[in-house]
Amino acid sequence: MNELEIFKKKLLYRSNYRGTKEMDILLSEFVRKYINEFTKEQLNDLDKFLDFEDETIMNYYLHGIVEKNIDKNQISKIFKNYNV
């Protein structure tokens, strides 16, 4: 398994074990859908995106509330338009 595949597996794991079941489902489905389409730069941004707290991500997704510069991450824009 190469380095990129290991990195993708780590991202999948992080998206699936967030702390709240709602975010586990939402983020893991999003990541599964897009992970193989993302460039290396986007994967790095996804890694940074997953560093945001669940509440920050959920507020941005549901209400458009921008906290902690979440809107500066290019993955945030893709996630904001993601429909389950």
HUTA-V324028 format. One record per helix or strand. SS is the DSSP state (hx for helix, st for strand). FROM is the first residue (numbers start at 1). TO is the last residue. If there is no record, write none. Layout:
# HUTA-V324028
SS,FROM,TO
SS,FROM,TO
This chain:
# HUTA-V324028
hx,3,16
hx,21,34
hx,40,49
hx,54,63
hx,70,72
hx,74,80
